Amino acid sequence: MYRRGVLTVAPDIEVLARFGRALADPIRCRILLALREAPAYPADLADALGISRTRLSNHLACLRDCGLVVTVPDGRRTRYELADERLGHALDDLRTAVVGRGDRPYVRRR
């Protein structure tokens, strides 16, 4: 529900806040972008991103809590993937919208 252009439905606001929290850290952004390409195992992600497994684990926990990634049991291992394929599209849209603006200051278009 919108009132005067302001989002007023608490669950919607909470979802967007969680998404923003996830994107607030560059490592979590890198994880999401990597998982956008393909599901991955934590050890492989840590190696690809050049971070410790402990640090990766903390970031993956945050992304799970935000509802952006899920775990998929695979034998004795656990694979991570985006919780919904639409998240990959959303990340692409956000990235291109922001990159598309370049270094220009934000000016609202009417």
ZIQUILIN-V336405 format. One record per backbone hydrogen bond with DSSP energy under -0.5 kcal/mol. NH is the residue of the N-H (numbers start at 1). CO is the residue of the C=O. If there is no record, write none. Layout:
nh=NH co=CO
nh=NH co=CO
This chain:
nh=3 co=6
nh=6 co=3
nh=8 co=1
nh=9 co=1
nh=10 co=8
nh=13 co=9
nh=14 co=10
nh=15 co=11
nh=16 co=12
nh=17 co=13
nh=18 co=14
nh=19 co=15
nh=20 co=16
nh=21 co=17
nh=22 co=18
nh=23 co=19
nh=24 co=20
nh=24 co=21
nh=25 co=22
nh=29 co=25
nh=30 co=26
nh=31 co=27
nh=32 co=28
nh=33 co=29
nh=34 co=30
nh=35 co=31
nh=36 co=32
nh=37 co=33
nh=37 co=34
nh=38 co=34
nh=40 co=80
nh=42 co=78
nh=45 co=41
nh=46 co=42
nh=47 co=43
nh=48 co=44
nh=49 co=45
nh=50 co=46
nh=51 co=46
nh=56 co=52
nh=57 co=53
nh=58 co=54
nh=59 co=55
nh=60 co=56
nh=61 co=57
nh=62 co=58
nh=63 co=59
nh=64 co=60
nh=65 co=61
nh=66 co=62
nh=67 co=64
nh=68 co=63
nh=69 co=63
nh=70 co=81
nh=72 co=79
nh=74 co=77
nh=77 co=74
nh=79 co=72
nh=80 co=40
nh=81 co=70
nh=83 co=68
nh=87 co=84
nh=88 co=84
nh=88 co=85
nh=89 co=85
nh=90 co=86
nh=91 co=87
nh=92 co=88
nh=93 co=89
nh=94 co=90
nh=95 co=91
nh=96 co=92
nh=97 co=93
nh=98 co=94
nh=99 co=95
nh=100 co=96
nh=101 co=97
nh=101 co=98
nh=102 co=98
nh=102 co=99
nh=104 co=101
